[in-house]
Amino acid sequence: MTTERRLHLLAEKILTLMRERNVTLDIFLLKTDDIARLKARFIKKKTEPNILSFPEPHSFPHPETEKKYLGEIYLNKDILKKSPERAAPLLVHGILHLLGYSHGRKSSAEKMERLEKKILAQL
């Protein structure tokens, strides 16, 4: 099974655990250099170039699908190749961001972290 297919199935399972129905998202795999450039453009703090997520603006129309489009997740394929076990935690984190969760404030970060742990335990 390809990495892309495994990520797709994993995303479906995560969304099911979160009781998110009739939604869709895109997952892109980028090399370390490409995701680092993208991260430098949009994220100002220095962190590992492992994942980026971009929620879809709420008012953006998507006539091509009846599902609610959540947005895009960019994963570092070099990291996943070396450490495939990181796929689930990274994907959970990215999906939570698409659903509006944040770690900007301490209370938000704690809530997001608790939810991440809960979902990962159920996977």
N, C-alpha and C positions, 0 to 999 in steps of 0.2 A: 504494500500500500504506500502511496506517495505521501510525502510530508504535507502537501496541500490537502489531500483527502483526509488525513488524520486530523489536521487542524480544523477542517470543516466539520467533521463529526464531533470533535471536542467542543467547538463553539456551539453546536446544536445542543449538546448535553448541558453545557453551562447555562444557556438560555432557558432550557427546560427546567433546570433546577431553580432558576430565578423566577419561574412562572411567566416568562416573557413569551408571548405567542404572536404569531403573525408579524414577525420582525425579520429583517435581513441586515447583513453587513458585509463589507468587503475586507479581506485579509490579504495583505501584500507582503512578500518576502523580499528583503533587500540585503545586500552585502553590507558589511560593517562600514566601509567608507561612505556608501550612499546614505545609510540611515544616520550616520554621524553628521553629514552635511545638512540633512533635513532637520535633524534635532537642533543643530546650531542656529538654524534659521528661525525656528519657532519656539525653542525652549532655551531660556537664557542661563539657567543653572547647569553646572557641569555634573552630568551623571553618565552612567554607562549607556552607550547607544544600543539599547536592547529593544525598546518598544516605543511607539508613538501611537496615539489615537486621536482622531479628529471627528468629533460628533457632527452629525448633519444638522444644519440650521433647521429649526422646527417648521418654518414656513416654506422650505424649499420643496417644490412639487416633484413627484416621481410618478408620472403617468404610466411608466413602463411596468410597474408592479403594484399590486394591491397591498403588499406588505409595507409596514412602516420601516423605512430605511434608517438605521441607527448611525451609520458613518463608516469610517475606514480605520483599520488597524494595520500598522506597519511593524513587522517583526524582523529582527536581525537573524537571517538564515544561517550565518556563520556560527552564532551562539547556539542555535538549535541543532546544528550539525554536530558540534562538539559536546553539547549537553542537552539531549532531547528531553530530559526530565524537567527542564525549565519551561517547556511549552505551556503546560497547564497553568502554572502561576502567572506567567506573562499574559496569557490570553484572558484569564479571569480579570487581571488588573485592567487590561485594555477595554474589555467589555463593560466593566463597572464605570470606567470613565465615559464610555459612550452613553451609558444610562444616567449620567449626571452626577456620579459620585466623584468626590475630590479629596485631595489630601493637602489642601492649601492651609487649613487651620487645624489645630491639634484635635479638636473634637471631631471634625470631618475625617481626619486621617485615622483616628481610632475606630470610627464607625466603619470606614472602608476596609481597614485591616481585619476587623472582626468578621465582616461579611466574606472577605477573601478566604480566611481560614475556614469558615463554615462551608463554603462551596468546595474548597479543595478537599476537605474531609469527606464530603459526599461523592467526590469523583473517585 
